[in-house]
Amino acid sequence: MRVLVGASTDVGRDRERNEDGFLTLEPLFAVADGMGGHRGGAVASRVALEVLGQMEGDSMSGDGVADGLAEMVTRANDAVLERASEEPRLSGMGTTLTAVVVQSGKIHLAHVGDSRAYLLRDGNLRQLTEDHSLVQRMVKEGKLTPQEAEIHPHRSVLTRALGVEPDLQVDKEAVEARTGDRILLCSDGLTTMVPEEEIRQIVAEHDDPQQAADALVSAANQAGGVDNITAVLLYMVDDAQAPDDRTSARPGERAAGAGTRIPPEAAEPVPSTTGRVDRAQRPRKRRRPLRIVAWVVVLAALLGAAFMGARAYAYSQWYVGVQDGRVALFQGMPIEILGYELHRAVEVTDLPAARAMELGPWRDLDQGITAESEQEALAIIATIRQDLAEAERPNDVAGAGSG
Ligand code: MG
C-alpha cells in the first residue's frame, strides 16, 4: 500500500494572514491552526510543525509509533511555551495539532485542539478525532445538540491547545489502514464552513487528492471563508496504482519541503541604525529654529496619530483578566503605552482570580487571555466559572481543561 498526498491551505476571505500550516513528510502528516494576537498564531503553528517535522524515521516504525508521535506533540508544546516566554508579546499564543503517521498498514493519530481527522471508507465519512472545544464539552454534557454546536457563537473556544500549559494531554488513536481509505486532516476553517455531507461528497468524487484538497478549500471560501482553511488528503492505494503520480511518495521516503507549508516567520521590523550613522558622517549644518519647530510639530502629529490608531485598534479587542482579585472582562489589550493603559474593565465577576489561576488552563489569567470577540471572552469566563465549580466539587478530579 502507498499513499497519494494532496494538500491545500488558504487565508480565506476574512482574515489578514494565514495562521494555519501543514506538514507532509511521508509517512508523517499534520495540520496546525494557530491562534493569538501579534502574529502569535502563525508563530505557534510554525514552531509546532517544525518540531514535529524533526521526528526521527526510526521512531515511525514498530510498535512505539503512537507513543513516539505523542512525545513529539509534547515536545512541540514545550517549544511553543518556550517561544512565548522568550517573547512577551507572543504570550497567550497557541495552536492545534492533528498529526498522523501512516505505517505498516496502520494510521497512527495524535491530536490536540479542534482541527480534525476524518476517514472516508466505503462511502462513509467518520470523524477520527474529538474536538477539544467548549461546545464539544457541552455536547458531551448534554447541554447542546451537535447541530446547535455547529452554529454556536463560542464554537472556537478551545479547552485544550498547544502553548497553554506544560502538562499537555494528547489524544492517541490507531486505525487499521485499508486500500481505498481516504484520510482528511483539516482545520476548523473547513468544518465550520462546509457541512460534513458536502465534505464527504467532495472527497468521494475526486480521485486526485490534490484536486480534492483544492475543491474543499474553494467550497469553504464559497461558503464565506471566515477563517483560514487547510485540508490535507491521504489516499491509500495499491502499490501498483499510479506509480508515476507526482503527488505520491514511496513509504519511508521523506520528501522534505516538497509539500510542506509552514507559516513563514513573521516579518519583524528591523531596528535601523542608519539615522545615527548618517548624522555622525554628515557635516553639521546650521538649522533655522522655525524649521526645527515645524519638524517637531509634524513628528508630534505623527506620533499622536499612531497612538490614536493603536488605541482605536486596542479597544476593538477583548480579553479576560484580573481586576481587584476577581476574574474580569476587559475591552482593549492587556498592555500600556507611555503610561496609558489600553484597556478598561467592562465587567468584574464574583470569581476569585487566584483560585482560577491554580487551575492549569487559567494559569496566565493575570497576563490576560485574549479573545476574538466579546462573545468569546464571555464564553471563556463561563468556562472558568464551570472549571471552578468542578474543582470545588468533592470526589471529582480537578482536571480542568482535560475535556
Ligand atoms: Mg481556525
Residues whose N, C-alpha, C, O or C-beta is under 5 A from the ligand:
A	BS01	MG	D33 S187 D188 G189 D227 N228
